[in-house]
């Protein structure tokens, strides 16, 4: 809204010409969503407390987590709200990528909300079943993949960093591939969200990496120089990611150990989907395995634990999965696990950025 308003007033006030620069709006988007958290965050937390929306802790989890029972949850609602308001102010509403990522993110948020509603508000031990969540995520993912594939300007080709001569045209299978990316990323982030600030920190770092990718892909000069796939309009996606980064930082202020509020599935599923879709739109799909490597490791630890348990007759590969619980049971303090995982996420994000020169 303010972006469009500034453009209409440029002739009268030349100083407003600064709003034409995507980098300026990226900064404003992140600062706006963060500021909204600082202003309204405490009131939102108080409101959540008044509705008795408290975290449910499973008995089979680490014993140290029982003290977290009763902490307000579903903070993802505020993360998405502040980011959406910021986008409304500073992003170009004509950019289709902006609409697509928000539609998909909100749909995934509805899945998470339903899951949280059953667990928290209905006081049930479990929310949606794993099959129900995967089915809903998959259907939305297929819809998003089909939209991308039918876009005349979209290229359903996978490029491999470091091997510019090798490209794989998936054709119609790209629709299924896109669904797998969205389901996998959202589920992996959801599994990682088990300690205070553990998921949102790496999410901020990964979103920052893809914000750079989006800016580069949307600038034809930079895209040609780096020999990456140019995506017209992708620069506006950088504004969306900036708003999510600012909202994530604002949330982290209240989510850092010991947390005043948790993301809830409404936050972890939707933010994971936003990250996955950003990777698809800017044509950096395979780099997501590296940039989101921490989420991949957490998800694989669950898969390996279940597989080993079934094939070994009840033995365990880790003391508990996801992996962060393994280190908890080894005696690592929670803040040490969180900070060390953040360090890993920073390293992986930087490694992902380095692929821009591996062409």
QUIWOBEL-V180813 format. One record per run of one state. SS is the DSSP state (h for helix, s for strand, l for the rest). FROM is the first residue (numbers start at 1). TO is the last residue. Records with the same first field share a line. If there is no record, write none. Layout:
SS = FROM-TO + FROM-TO
//
This chain:
l = 1-1 + 9-13 + 21-21 + 51-53 + 55-62 + 69-71 + 73-75 + 91-95 + 122-129 + 151-156 + 161-162 + 170-170 + 193-197 + 219-219 + 227-234 + 256-260 + 262-264 + 282-286 + 292-292 + 312-322 + 330-333 + 358-359
h = 2-8 + 14-20 + 22-50 + 63-68 + 76-90 + 96-121 + 130-150 + 171-192 + 198-218 + 220-226 + 235-255 + 265-281 + 287-291 + 293-311 + 323-329 + 334-357
s = 54-54 + 72-72 + 157-160 + 163-169 + 261-261
//
